[in-house]
Amino acid sequence: MDASHFDRGIAAHARWKYRLFDAINTGKSEWTVQDIRSHETCEFGKWLASLSPAESSSAQCKKVVDLHAEFHKAAAEVLEIALSGRKQEGEAAISLGSRFSLVSSDLTMAMSAWKEAVGAV
C-alpha cells in the first residue's frame, strides 16, 4: 500500500473541520448533508472500497472503515446544524470534546496506525 493514500486521506479529513467551521459561520456550503453523509464517495472512501479482500481483512482496516463511516455521519450532522443557521449549536458540535472532534481524532490515529502497520511510512 502506498503511503500517499493514507497521507491524502488524513489531510482531506482534517480539512473538514475548517469547511464545517466556515459553514457554521456563513450558513452555507458547497456540499449537501447527503453528499457528506456518504462515506463511500470521498476519495479515501473510494480507495477503501477498492482494496482487495486480503488488504481489507486486517483489524486496522476494519477499524478505519468503521471510523470513516462514523466521521462522515458526524460531519453530516454538523453540516445540517450549520445550514439551519444554528451557529452556537454548530460551534458546540465541532468543539473539542464533541462527537465530531472525537471521531475525527480517532480516525486520524487509526489511519496513522494502519499506515505504520503495513509499513507505508
N, C-alpha and C positions, 0 to 999 in steps of 0.2 A: 504494500500500500504506500502510496505517495504522501509524504508529509504535507504537501500543499493542500490536499483535501481537508485535512484537519485544521491547518492554519487559516484557510479561507473560511471554513465553517465557523471557527471561533470568532474571527473578525466580523463576519456577517451578522452573527447573532448578537455580538456586543454592540453593533451599530443600532440595533432595535431600541435600546434604551433611549438614545438620542432622538430617534424617529418618533417614539411614543411621547417623549417629553415635548417635542415640537407639536404633536397632535393635541396634547393636553393644553398647551398654551394658545394654540390657534383654533382648536375645534375642527381642524381639517386634516386630511391625509390623502395621499395619492393611492393608498391601499384601502380595500374594504375589510371589514371584520372577517368576512368569509375567506378572502384571499389569505389573510394572516392565520386563520384557524387551521388551514390545511398544511400539515407538516410535510407533505409529500411533494409540494410544488416548488419549494425553495431549492436552490442549487444543492445544498447539503442533503436535503431530503431525497432528491433525485439520485444523488450519489449513493446514499444508504440503500435505496431501493435497487440499485444496480449491482450491489455486491453479490458475489457468488454464495451459495449455501455454506461453503467452507469458511468464507470470510465473515459471514454474518452469524455464525453459530457460537461465537465466543460470548462469555458473560459480559465482557466490556461492551461489545457491540449491542447486545440486547439492552443493557443499561442506557446506553446513549440513545438508542431508538426510543425507548420509553420516555426518557427525559426530554428528548427533542419534541415529541408529541405534546408533552406537558408544557414545554416552553411556548409552543405555538398557541395552545389553549389559553395560557396566562396572558400572552401578548394580545390575543384577540379580545380578552376580557377588558384589558386596559384600554385598548383602542375603542371599544364600544363605549366605555365611560367617557373617554376623551371626545368622541364625536357627538356625544349627547350634551356636551358643554358643562359637565360636572367637574370643574377644574380642581377643586380641593380633593374630591374623591379620587380623581385621576392621579394627583400628586401622591396621595397616600398609597395608591395601588402600585406605584412604581418605586416607592421609597425603600430605603434599607430595611430589611426585615419583612417586606411584603412577599406575597406568594411569587410574584414575577421575579423579584430580586433573588429569592432563594432558589427558584428553579433555574434561573439564568446562571447563577453561580455553580450550582450542582452540575448543570450541563457542561459548562466550561471545564470544570475539574474532571468530569468523566471523559470528555473528549481528549483532554491532555493525557490522562492516564491510559486511555486506549492507544493513543498515538505512541506513547512510550512503550507500552506492552508489545506492540507489533514492530518496534524498532524503527519507527518512521520519524526519528528525532532529527 
